[in-house]
Amino acid sequence: MDPINRYQQIRRVLIYTFILNWGVATAKLIYGWLIRSASMKADGFHSFSDGSSNLIGLLGIWVASRPIDPNHPYGHKKFETLTSAAISALLFLVCFNVIREGISRLIHPVIPEANLNAFLVMIVTLAINTGVMVYENKKGKELKSDILISDSLHTRADILTSSSVIITLFAIKLGYPMVDPIASLVIAFFIGYAAVQILRESARVLSDGAAIPIREIERVVLAIKGVKECHQIRSRGPADDIHIDLHILVAREMDVHRAHHLSYAIENKIKRDFPGVTDVVVHIEPVEEEEGKHKRRN
């Protein structure tokens, strides 16, 4: 897919989800404040952070979509991953605030009011969040976008928290108001878990963790005629911009022309078998026969 078109699609998805997330957040926060529900307000802040992460994502996409320049020969793609890490940091902040509010409500109890309107607000917003999560996750996988996938995980946590709030409203109606602050602490756990998931993947990309298992690359390369051995295999990058470099051993009598075509065949085969690979560097080395075994030259 054309990079410009890809970023335009990602930007469009983020704008749609931003509008929906902040609409949902506004409804939860206003009604949570009216009925004095800690769990509903916590869920509202979580939804508000969803919208904020959309804004961060839009900024990240704007930078990541910039073309290659002399100072950035590999492009600006990692800014998208860096943005995902920022979303994770935002989630940790929300998690902290929700925990603080929940503990405060445990120490100083407030009895919320659970009525039909509260249930309707939560059910409608839950339906919207579910639609947003499914749509964003689908587009994230389709476009291989770290930002969209991270944001969909963020929204998935919001779905879990909204479900917890609905259960809490039932508990309040049955005469168990203390379930409200306890539920807000459960919500904080879901938020924190989503933050850890996002941070783990962002850290892998930013620290150049292996993008594809070595054995899988080795299997593909060794299946190509002319390759005697494959070693020093490295891969890095996000799912849609993977860079691979490797060394192969070939017969020492192979001429430059054949070696060039072999490296080209390896590159094409890897790109076919591993969607998302954008760059393959093949280092070719001759082998010497010694006692019936291939030996690398020093």
GUTORZA-516133 format. One record per residue (C-alpha): residue in three letters; x, y, z. Coordinates in steps of 0.1 Angstrom, whole numbers. Example, Ala and Ser with C-alpha at 12.3 -4.5 7.8 and 13.67 -1.06 7.14 Angstrom:
// residues 2
<ALA,<123,-45,78>>;
<SER,<137,-11,71>>;
END
This chain:
// residues 298
<MET,<0,0,0>>;
<ASP,<12,35,-8>>;
<PRO,<26,50,24>>;
<ILE,<7,83,19>>;
<ASN,<-26,66,14>>;
<ARG,<-19,44,45>>;
<TYR,<-13,73,67>>;
<GLN,<-44,91,54>>;
<GLN,<-65,61,63>>;
<ILE,<-49,59,98>>;
<ARG,<-56,96,103>>;
<ARG,<-92,92,92>>;
<VAL,<-97,63,117>>;
<LEU,<-82,83,145>>;
<ILE,<-104,113,138>>;
<TYR,<-136,92,138>>;
<THR,<-126,74,170>>;
<PHE,<-116,107,186>>;
<ILE,<-151,122,181>>;
<LEU,<-168,91,194>>;
<ASN,<-145,87,224>>;
<TRP,<-149,122,236>>;
<GLY,<-186,121,231>>;
<VAL,<-187,89,253>>;
<ALA,<-164,104,279>>;
<THR,<-185,135,282>>;
<ALA,<-217,115,288>>;
<LYS,<-200,93,314>>;
<LEU,<-183,122,333>>;
<ILE,<-214,144,334>>;
<TYR,<-237,116,345>>;
<GLY,<-212,101,369>>;
<TRP,<-209,135,386>>;
<LEU,<-247,139,388>>;
<ILE,<-252,105,405>>;
<ARG,<-219,107,425>>;
<SER,<-206,74,411>>;
<ALA,<-168,69,414>>;
<SER,<-168,40,390>>;
<MET,<-187,59,363>>;
<LYS,<-165,89,366>>;
<ALA,<-134,66,365>>;
<ASP,<-148,51,334>>;
<GLY,<-154,85,320>>;
<PHE,<-118,96,326>>;
<HIS,<-107,64,309>>;
<SER,<-128,73,279>>;
<PHE,<-114,108,280>>;
<SER,<-79,93,279>>;
<ASP,<-90,73,248>>;
<GLY,<-98,106,231>>;
<SER,<-66,121,243>>;
<SER,<-46,92,229>>;
<ASN,<-63,98,196>>;
<LEU,<-49,133,196>>;
<ILE,<-15,120,204>>;
<GLY,<-19,94,176>>;
<LEU,<-27,121,151>>;
<LEU,<4,140,161>>;
<GLY,<25,109,158>>;
<ILE,<11,100,124>>;
<TRP,<18,135,112>>;
<VAL,<55,131,121>>;
<ALA,<58,94,110>>;
<SER,<43,102,76>>;
<ARG,<72,126,67>>;
<PRO,<94,113,39>>;
<ILE,<129,100,42>>;
<ASP,<155,127,45>>;
<PRO,<193,128,48>>;
<ASN,<191,128,86>>;
<HIS,<165,100,87>>;
<PRO,<175,75,60>>;
<TYR,<152,49,74>>;
<GLY,<123,73,76>>;
<HIS,<103,85,106>>;
<LYS,<83,53,112>>;
<LYS,<94,49,147>>;
<PHE,<76,81,157>>;
<GLU,<44,60,154>>;
<THR,<58,35,179>>;
<LEU,<70,63,201>>;
<THR,<34,77,201>>;
<SER,<22,43,212>>;
<ALA,<45,45,242>>;
<ALA,<31,79,249>>;
<ILE,<-4,64,249>>;
<SER,<8,39,274>>;
<ALA,<22,67,297>>;
<LEU,<-12,84,295>>;
<LEU,<-29,52,306>>;
<PHE,<-6,48,336>>;
<LEU,<-15,84,346>>;
<VAL,<-52,76,343>>;
<CYS,<-47,44,363>>;
<PHE,<-30,63,391>>;
<ASN,<-59,89,393>>;
<VAL,<-85,62,394>>;
<ILE,<-68,43,422>>;
<ARG,<-65,75,442>>;
<GLU,<-102,83,437>>;
<GLY,<-112,47,446>>;
<ILE,<-91,47,478>>;
<SER,<-106,81,488>>;
<ARG,<-141,67,483>>;
<LEU,<-133,37,505>>;
<ILE,<-121,60,533>>;
<HIS,<-149,85,528>>;
<PRO,<-179,66,514>>;
<VAL,<-204,83,492>>;
<ILE,<-236,66,482>>;
<PRO,<-242,69,445>>;
<GLU,<-276,71,429>>;
<ALA,<-284,43,404>>;
<ASN,<-314,51,381>>;
<LEU,<-326,41,347>>;
<ASN,<-308,69,330>>;
<ALA,<-275,58,344>>;
<PHE,<-281,23,330>>;
<LEU,<-290,37,296>>;
<VAL,<-259,60,295>>;
<MET,<-237,30,302>>;
<ILE,<-253,6,279>>;
<VAL,<-253,31,249>>;
<THR,<-217,41,256>>;
<LEU,<-207,4,259>>;
<ALA,<-222,-3,225>>;
<ILE,<-203,26,210>>;
<ASN,<-170,16,226>>;
<THR,<-174,-20,213>>;
<GLY,<-180,-7,178>>;
<VAL,<-150,16,180>>;
<MET,<-127,-12,193>>;
<VAL,<-137,-37,166>>;
<TYR,<-134,-11,139>>;
<GLU,<-100,3,151>>;
<ASN,<-85,-32,157>>;
<LYS,<-96,-44,123>>;
<LYS,<-81,-13,106>>;
<GLY,<-50,-15,127>>;
<LYS,<-43,-51,115>>;
<GLU,<-52,-42,80>>;
<LEU,<-29,-12,79>>;
<LYS,<-3,-27,102>>;
<SER,<-5,4,124>>;
<ASP,<11,3,159>>;
<ILE,<-10,34,169>>;
<LEU,<-44,19,159>>;
<ILE,<-37,-15,175>>;
<SER,<-25,2,207>>;
<ASP,<-55,25,207>>;
<SER,<-78,-5,202>>;
<LEU,<-63,-22,233>>;
<HIS,<-69,11,251>>;
<THR,<-106,10,241>>;
<ARG,<-109,-27,249>>;
<ALA,<-99,-19,285>>;
<ASP,<-127,7,283>>;
<ILE,<-152,-19,274>>;
<LEU,<-142,-40,304>>;
<THR,<-145,-10,327>>;
<SER,<-179,0,313>>;
<SER,<-191,-36,319>>;
<SER,<-178,-33,355>>;
<VAL,<-197,0,360>>;
<ILE,<-230,-16,348>>;
<ILE,<-225,-45,373>>;
<THR,<-218,-18,400>>;
<LEU,<-250,0,392>>;
<PHE,<-269,-32,397>>;
<ALA,<-251,-38,430>>;
<ILE,<-260,-2,442>>;
<LYS,<-296,-8,433>>;
<LEU,<-295,-39,454>>;
<GLY,<-282,-20,484>>;
<TYR,<-244,-25,481>>;
<PRO,<-229,10,475>>;
<MET,<-194,0,486>>;
<VAL,<-191,-20,454>>;
<ASP,<-187,13,436>>;
<PRO,<-152,23,449>>;
<ILE,<-141,-13,447>>;
<ALA,<-152,-15,411>>;
<SER,<-132,16,404>>;
<LEU,<-100,-2,417>>;
<VAL,<-108,-31,394>>;
<ILE,<-111,-7,365>>;
<ALA,<-77,7,374>>;
<PHE,<-63,-28,370>>;
<PHE,<-77,-32,335>>;
<ILE,<-63,2,326>>;
<GLY,<-29,-6,339>>;
<TYR,<-29,-40,322>>;
<ALA,<-36,-23,288>>;
<ALA,<-8,2,295>>;
<VAL,<17,-26,301>>;
<GLN,<7,-45,269>>;
<ILE,<12,-14,248>>;
<LEU,<44,-5,265>>;
<ARG,<59,-40,260>>;
<GLU,<54,-39,223>>;
<SER,<66,-3,219>>;
<ALA,<97,-12,239>>;
<ARG,<104,-41,216>>;
<VAL,<103,-20,185>>;
<LEU,<122,10,200>>;
<SER,<149,-12,214>>;
<ASP,<153,-31,180>>;
<GLY,<140,-64,194>>;
<ALA,<138,-93,169>>;
<ALA,<107,-88,147>>;
<ILE,<108,-123,132>>;
<PRO,<122,-155,148>>;
<ILE,<157,-163,134>>;
<ARG,<147,-200,127>>;
<GLU,<118,-189,104>>;
<ILE,<141,-166,83>>;
<GLU,<168,-193,82>>;
<ARG,<143,-219,70>>;
<VAL,<132,-197,41>>;
<VAL,<167,-188,31>>;
<LEU,<182,-223,32>>;
<ALA,<154,-235,9>>;
<ILE,<168,-214,-19>>;
<LYS,<191,-232,-43>>;
<GLY,<227,-220,-40>>;
<VAL,<227,-211,-3>>;
<LYS,<251,-233,16>>;
<GLU,<246,-217,50>>;
<CYS,<229,-188,66>>;
<HIS,<240,-170,98>>;
<GLN,<241,-136,116>>;
<ILE,<204,-131,110>>;
<ARG,<189,-99,124>>;
<SER,<155,-84,121>>;
<ARG,<140,-53,136>>;
<GLY,<112,-28,133>>;
<PRO,<74,-26,136>>;
<ALA,<51,-50,118>>;
<ASP,<48,-29,87>>;
<ASP,<84,-18,83>>;
<ILE,<107,-47,91>>;
<HIS,<143,-46,82>>;
<ILE,<164,-78,79>>;
<ASP,<201,-83,73>>;
<LEU,<218,-117,71>>;
<HIS,<249,-135,59>>;
<ILE,<249,-164,35>>;
<LEU,<277,-188,24>>;
<VAL,<278,-198,-13>>;
<ALA,<302,-219,-34>>;
<ARG,<335,-200,-39>>;
<GLU,<333,-205,-76>>;
<MET,<301,-185,-79>>;
<ASP,<306,-154,-100>>;
<VAL,<294,-119,-90>>;
<HIS,<266,-120,-115>>;
<ARG,<251,-152,-101>>;
<ALA,<257,-140,-65>>;
<HIS,<238,-108,-73>>;
<HIS,<208,-127,-87>>;
<LEU,<209,-150,-57>>;
<SER,<207,-121,-32>>;
<TYR,<179,-107,-52>>;
<ALA,<160,-140,-51>>;
<ILE,<165,-142,-13>>;
<GLU,<152,-107,-9>>;
<ASN,<121,-114,-29>>;
<LYS,<114,-147,-12>>;
<ILE,<117,-131,23>>;
<LYS,<93,-103,13>>;
<ARG,<68,-127,-1>>;
<ASP,<69,-150,29>>;
<PHE,<70,-122,56>>;
<PRO,<45,-94,48>>;
<GLY,<57,-62,63>>;
<VAL,<94,-67,54>>;
<THR,<105,-35,36>>;
<ASP,<143,-40,35>>;
<VAL,<166,-70,32>>;
<VAL,<204,-68,31>>;
<VAL,<222,-100,21>>;
<HIS,<260,-103,28>>;
<ILE,<275,-130,6>>;
<GLU,<306,-150,16>>;
<PRO,<324,-178,-2>>;
<VAL,<330,-211,15>>;
<GLU,<361,-234,14>>;
<GLU,<359,-271,13>>;
<GLU,<379,-286,42>>;
<GLU,<376,-322,53>>;
<GLY,<342,-324,36>>;
<LYS,<327,-295,56>>;
<HIS,<320,-259,48>>;
<LYS,<343,-235,65>>;
<ARG,<339,-197,66>>;
<ARG,<368,-176,54>>;
<ASN,<385,-154,80>>;
END
